[in-house]
Amino acid sequence: MDIDLDNIARAAETIDPVFRGTPQYVDEQLCAALDRRVLIKVETVNPLRSFKGRGADFLGATLPPGRPVVCASAGNFGQAVAYVGRNRGFPVEVFVSESAVRDKVRRMKSLGAAVTEVPGDFTGAKDAAREHAQRTGAIFVEDGRDVAITEGAGSIAVELLRAGVPIDTAVVPVGDGALITGMARWLKEHSPHTRVVGVCAEGAPALARAWAGRPVADTPIDTIADGIAVRVPVPAAIPRLRALVDDMLLVPDDAIRDAMSLARTTLGLVLEPAGAIGLAALAAADVPGETIATVLTGGNV
């Protein structure tokens, strides 16, 4: 296993404080609506409105100042790399699909990134970013591949367990796999009774298929959850998923919409679809456990 526990612990202490110590609590209205005890971890209250800054900052600490960095993003990861690059002194170029959320593209630019839009979907943007880095000598960073990003995201699990609340199941959104594998690595070591359950959108099932050992068809994406709309899995993420994740669920878009509405009415939070998919899974599926934790990964778009 290439995800280092010491690095996760170090990330929980050293990443930019604006991303650490996010709220986590049990909300009575939400629990009543879901008819179960749910511990939520709110990762929307930071300058990026998502958890992505954790991994990006932990990776950024290892990158040489001044050398250009290139990545691809559906929106949140690009903002995170741009934010870290501005603070740590390296220029950032982000490749995005023409269909990327316009507000997220504008925020990348406002954070100092050069943004290149390419035809097609996120996979096409990633291919273009990789080719550009190879041609120019820039550093290509990839969410789901670079282990430091995964270790930074794992700091969420460190904070969850510090509260001392026994967690029977952790329900985690799955995009490129960095969040769930970083969290699962820590949970399996420090709370081995906790089941780790990933959630994908029905219209973007590639990671769930890969976890199950099934061939991953290169099929079009059809989901409102743009933040986790992965068509082609990152190869490095698959063995981590299969080693650490206990189950994977697929959730339809209607359930995601309902979960966004539920978060707004019970928690007063405006979540993006990918950020609400953990709640959608709890409403739509029979997830076992007396206390279930989930991460609200992004929102306020």
N, C-alpha and C positions, 0 to 999 in steps of 0.2 A: 504494500500500500504506500503510495507516494505522498499522501496527505499527512503532513507531520503534525503531531499533537502539540509539540512545543511551539511550533510556529503559530498554531491557532491561539494558544495561550498568549503568546507575545503580541499577536494582532489585537487581541482583546484589550491590551494595555497600551499599545503604541499607535494605532491608527488615529487619524485626525479625530479629536474629541467631538466634533460636530456630528459624527456618525455613530458615536457610542452612547450607551445608556438610554436607548430608546424606550418609550413607555411599554409596559407589559402589565396586563391586569385582566381580571374576570369581570365582565359587564353583565349585570343582572338581566337587563332587557334582551341582550343578545342570547344569553343562556336560555331564557324563557322561550324565545322565538325558535331556537334550535332544539329545545328540550334536552339539553345536556350541558355539562360544565365545560366551558371553553376559555382557555387562557390565550389572549391575543398579544402578539408582539407587533407594535405599530412602527413600521419602517418608512413612514411618509413624512415625518417631521424633521427634516434636515434640508439643506440647501438644494438637494437634488430630487427630493420627494421620492426616493427609492433607496433600497439597501445597497445599490451598486457601488457607492463610494467606499464601502468597507474594503472590498477586494481590490478595487482600483488603487486605493491609497497604499495598501500593503504591498502591492506589486510596484507601485511608483517609487517607493523608497529604495528599491533595488536598481532602478534605471538610471543611466548616466545623465546628468543635467546637460541640456543643450542639444542632445541628439534627438532627431525627430522620431515621433511615435505614431504609428498608423493602426487603426482598428476599424472594424465594421460594427454597426449597431442598429437595432430597431428603434433606439431612442434613449433609453436610460443609461446603458453602458457607455455610450458616446459622451453623454453629459458628464459621467463620472470621470472618464479619462481626461476630458477637457479641463474639468475642475482641478484634478490632481496635477495635470501638466502645468496649468497656470501657477499653482502654488509651489511646485517643485522645479520649475524652470526648464521644461522641455516642450517644444512645439508639438501640436497634435493635429492630425488630419483624420477625419472620420468619414467613412464611406457608408452611405445609406441608400436604401431603395427609394425610388421616386414616390412610392406609396407611404413612406414614413410619416408619422404624425407631425403636422407642420409646427405645432407649438414646441415639440421636442427638438426639431431641427433648429428653430429659432433660438432655443436656449443653448444648444451646443455652440452656435455662433456667438452668442452673447458671452459665453465662457471662454472665448478665444480660439475655438477650434476652426480650422478650415474644413468645410463640409463639401464633399463631392457626392452628387446624386447620380445613381446609375439605373438603367432600366432593369425591370424584373423585381425579384423579391430579395429578402435578406441574404439568402445564400449567394445570389449573384453579387451583392454588395461585398460580401466577405471574400469571394474569389477576386474581385477587383482590388480590394485592399491588400490582399496577400501579394498579388502580382505587382502592385505599386511599390510595396515595401522591398520586394526582391530587386526591382529595377533601380530603386533609388538608394538602397542601403539603409532605409529607415528600420526601426524596430517594429515588428508586427506583433501586437498583443491580441490574444483571443480568449474571450470569456468561455469557460468550460475546458480549455486546454491548459492554460498557465496555472500551475498549482498554487501559486501565491494568491491568485484571485479567489480560488476555492478556500484557502486557509483564512483569508480575510473575512469571507462570508461566514465561515464557521464560528466567528466570534459571536454571532447571534445566539448560538447554542450555549456558549459560555455564560452569557447574560441570562438566558432562560433558566439555567440550572442554579445560578447564584441565588435566586429568590427562594430556593428550598421547597418549591412546590413539586410533589411527585407528578411526573407526566407519563401517562399511560401510552399515548400516541401523539406523534408530531406529524401534522399534515402540512406539506410544503409544496408550493408551486414549483413546477419543473420547466425551465426553458432550456438553457444549455447545460444545466446540471451542476453548476458550481455551488449554488446555494444549498441544495439538498445534500450533496455529497460532503461539503464542508461541515454542515450541521450534523449529519449522520455520523461522520468520523468521531466527533466529540461525544455525541450522545451514546454511541455504542461502547465507548470507553468508560464514560462517567455515569451513565444511566442505562445499563445494559437491558433493563426490562422494557425500555421505551421502544415501541414499534415506530418505524419511520415509513410514512406513506407519502408518495409523490402524487401530484395531480397535474395532468395535461388536459388541454382542450380536446374535445372529440375531433375537431377540425384540424388538429395539429398533433397527431398521435405518434410521431416518429420516436420520441424518447421512450414512451411506454412500450412500443414494439421492440426497440433495441434492448430494453431491460428484460423483456420476456424471452429474448433470444430469437425473435422472429425477424425475417428479412424486412428491411426498411425500404419500402417502395418510394421512389422519388415522385411523389404525387403533389398536386397543388394544395396549398393551404386554404382553409375556409373557416375562419374563426374571427370573432371580434377581439380576441385576446392577442393583440399584436406583439405584446412584450414577450410572449412565449411561443410565437408562431414559428417554430423551427421545422424546416423541411428535411434537412440533412444533419444528423447528429454529429457532434464533435467526437472523433474516434477515441480520444483520450478519456472522455467522460464515461464511455460505456462500461468498461471494466469496474470503474469506481461505483457506478450505479448498481451494477449487478452484485457487487460485494457488500454494499452497505444498505441498500433500500429493501424494505420488507414487502412492499406492495405498491402498485401503481393504479391510479384511477383515471378514468376519462369522464369529463364533464361537458354536457352540451351548452351551447351559447345561451339558451333560455335560462338555464340554472345560473349562469354567470351574471346575466342581467338582474335576475332576482336577488342575487347576493350583493350586487352593487347597491340596489335599493335598500336591502336589509342593513348594510353598513351605514347608509346615510340616515336611516330612520332610528336605528338603535344606538349607533356610536357617534353620529354626527360627522362621519368621514366620507369624503368623496374619493372613491378608489377607482383606478383604471381597471379594465377587465382582468388583466393578469394578476393584479393585486388582490382581487376579490375571489380568486378561484378556489382558495382553500376553504373559505366560507361556503362556496357553492358545493364543494364536495361534502361538507358536513351536513348540508341540507338535503343533498340528493342521494347520498350513499350511507350504508350502515357501517360506520367507522367505529370499531370497538374501543372501549376505554371509558373510565370514569371521568378523568380529566384529560382533555385533548388540547394541545397547543397548536396554533397556526400562526403563520407570519403574513401580515398584510404588507406586501412587498413594494407597492408603488401606488401613487394616486395623485389626486388634485390636478388632473390634466384638463 
